[in-house]
Amino acid sequence: MNAQFKKGALELCVLAILSEGDCYGYDLVTQISEHISITEGTIYPLLRRLKDDGQVETYLQESSSGPPRKYYRITEHGREVLASSTQEWNDFVAGVYSILLHRKLSDFSKEWQKFLQSETIKDLGKDLYTVQEDLGKMTEDLSNALGETLRAFFNERNHHHE
């Protein structure tokens, strides 16, 4: 996966996991690694930055399998950052999907129009010209509806996480 994609999303992932409960570093790596390929070396500098910024705090807890573990807990400031970052992320992803889906639908519509304008189709009669116009309109409507659905979906997810 593109490193730039990951870089922007990892802070959000860490805060989201910590909003559900305290974790130690390796546990965070394990949970994130179930969805995104990362290494421990990626998380610890991020945790240090989040701590320096006041978004997380740490404490030590005894472990039955070795030395005490350093746990990370999200702060109130971290919850505020999570809420605003989640909204920004959802808006961003909805916009990207909107663009990608619109392009795919436009390409599909152009191919259909080429097909409908082919000599084979023209021989079938003028009624297909109406179908072509309807298909173009339906494709545009579908693209707009998908964009609205994505925005609503991400806004609903954002409200759910607040």
N, C-alpha and C positions, 0 to 999 in steps of 0.2 A: 504494500500500500504506500502511496505517496506520503513521504515524511511530513510535508507541509500540511496535509489533511490531518494527520495525527496530532501534530504539534498544537494546533488550535483547539482540538477536541479533548485532549487528555485532561486539562484542568477541569473542564466541565464534567468529565467522567468521574474524576476523583471526588469532586465536591458532591456529585449526585450519589455516589456510593456512601460517602461519609454522612450524608444527610439521612441515611437509613440506619446508621449505627457506626460506632467507633471501630477502627481497624488498625492493625499494624501494617507496616510497609509491604511485607511479602504477601499478606492477604490481599491488599489492594492490587498488587501485580497479578496475582492469581485470578481475581475476579475480572479485571480488565482484560487479561489474556484470553479469557473465554470468548471474547468478542472481537478483540483487536490484538494483533501481534505486537507485543512490547517486551522490553527487558527491564530488569530491576534498575539498571543504570539510568533509565529514562525517568523513573518515578521519583527517586530520592532527591534529585535537584529540584524537581517540581514541588515536592512536599516542603522543601526548605524555603522556596520562594513563597508558597502559600502561607507558611508559618510567619515569615518575615513581614508579609502583607497583612497579617492578622486574620486571615481567612480560616486557618486551622490552629489548633493548639495541641500540645503533646503531653503525655503523662506516661510513667512507667508502671507496668503491671507484672507481677510475678508470673512465671511460667512453670508448669510442671515438667516441661521437657528441656529445661536449660535456664540461661540467664533471663532476667526480666526483659520484657519486650516493650519497645516504645510504641505507644498507641497514638493515633491521630483522631482528633475530634473536630468537627466543623463548628465554627463560632457563629454568632449572630451575623456578623459582617459577612462571613462565608455564605450563609444562607441568603443574604441579600444579593451577593454577587451571583450565586447560583440561580436565583430567580430571574435577574436581569439577563444573565448570560444565556439561560435557557430560552428566553423570549427572543433574544438576538439570534441564537442558533436556529430556532424553529423558523423564524422569518427568512433567514439565509437559505436553509435547506428547501423551504417551500418555494423560494424564488428560483433556486437552481433547478429543482424538479419541474417547475413551471416552464422554464426556458427549454429544458431537455425534452419534455413531453410536447411542448408546442412545436419544436423543430421536427420531432418524429411525426407528429400529426400532419404538419405542413408537407413533409416529404411524402407521406402516405397519400395525402390529397392530390399532390402534383402527379404522382404515379397513376392514380385513378383517373385524373383528368386526361393524361396522355392516353391511357387505355380507352377512355370513353370517346376520345377524339380520333381514334385510329379508324382506318378505312373499314375494317371489319365491323366495328360498332356502328359507324355512320350508315352502313347498309341496312341496319336493323330499324332505322326510322328515326324521325325527329323526336319521338317521345323520350328517347334517351338523353337528349339535350337538357330536358327538364330534370331528369335524374341527376345529371352532372351538376347542374346548378344546386339542386337540393343537397347533393353529397358535399359540395364545397361549403354550403351553409351549415350542414350538420357537423362537419369536421371543425369548423370555426367554433360552433356552439360547444362541442365536446371539449375542445382545447380550453375554452373559457371556464367551463364547468369543472374540469380537472384542476385548473389553477385555483379556483375558489374552494374546491373540496380540500386540496392540499393545505391552503392557508387555514381553513377551518380546523382541519385535523391537527396541525401543529399548534394552533392557538388553544385548542381543547387540551392537548397534551401539556402545554405550558401551564394552563390553569390547574390541571390535575396535580402537577408537581409543586405548585405553590401551596 
